[in-house]
Each structure stands twice: as structure tokens, then as C-alpha cells.
């Protein structure tokens, strides 16, 4: 028999399914839920839900859409579009998630411009270590 993943009370779109080690991971976006995030659940071979539905993106008041999952066995790479920067378009974002669909790193601070023309963000790894990531600034191509 079919497995019902959502309750039908919202408008889900763009489902994708991948096999990850010992389970199917199903993800989709929802255009009417309170959090317009990417959602996912995991189902074993017999159709039993092994990880209940949870949001795997955190768009705040904005929208995440068009999920893609890359299975890696003990984790998955989630890539999706998001309009959180409000520039009249969607940009690509990614997040590494565990087999239990939890984020592997915590974002401590999102990318912000620095005084030397780059952008910097800070993440915390599963062992509690802080990592600083840098990227070219929005005007770096003008130099």
C-alpha cells in the first residue's frame, strides 16, 4: 500500500527521493506551511518511517525551494534555492545533514561583509570547534 508522507493540509511541491545506505530519504518544499522550508523524512525498505518529517532548511520568513539531495551514506548533502537575501531571485544554498536529517554544522553567524572587502561567516562543527569561512565580497570583482 502507498505510504502517506504528508497530511494533505498544505501545498507540497518538488518531491525528490534518494537511497542513503539503509533508507530512502524523501524531501520536498511546501508553499503554504508556516515555515516555507525544505522538509524531509526517511523511510526504510519495508515502508516504515524511521525519521519523522522535519525541516532541513531554515529560511526564516522567506522561502526555500527545489531540493536536491546527494546521499553519502552516513550523511547527505542538501542543495536548495532560497530567497532570504531578498534580491528578486533565488540563490543556491547547501547544508550537510546527518542520516537522521539533523544539520551537521551549526551556523553561528551568516556571511557578513568585512572591512577588508571579503565576507566572513562562522560555523561550529559536531565537536564544538568554531570555523571561520571567507568568500569574496560583493564588490571584490570591481578591484
C-alpha positions, 0 to 999 in steps of 0.5 A: 500500500502507498505510504502517506508522507504528508497530511494533505493540509498544505501545498507540497511541491518538488518531491525528490527521493534518494537511497542513503545506505539503509533508507530512502530519504524523501524531501520536498518544499511546501508553499503554504506551511508556516515555515516555507522550508525544505522538509524531509523524512526517511523511510526504510525498505519495508515502508516504515518511517524511521525519521519523522518529517522535519525541516532541513532548511531554515529560511526564516520568513522567506522561502526555500525551494527545489531540493536536491539531495546527494546521499553519502551514506552516513550523511547527505548533502542538501542543495536548495534555492532560497530567497532570504537575501531578498534580491528578486531571485533565488540563490543556491544554498547547501547544508550537510545533514546527518542520516537522521536529517539533523544539520551537521554544522551549526551556523553561528553567524551568516556571511557578513561583509568585512572591512577588508572587502571579503565576507566572513561567516562562522560555523561550529562543527559536531565537536564544538570547534568554531570555523571561520569561512571567507568568500569574496565580497560583493564588490571584490570583482570591481578591484 
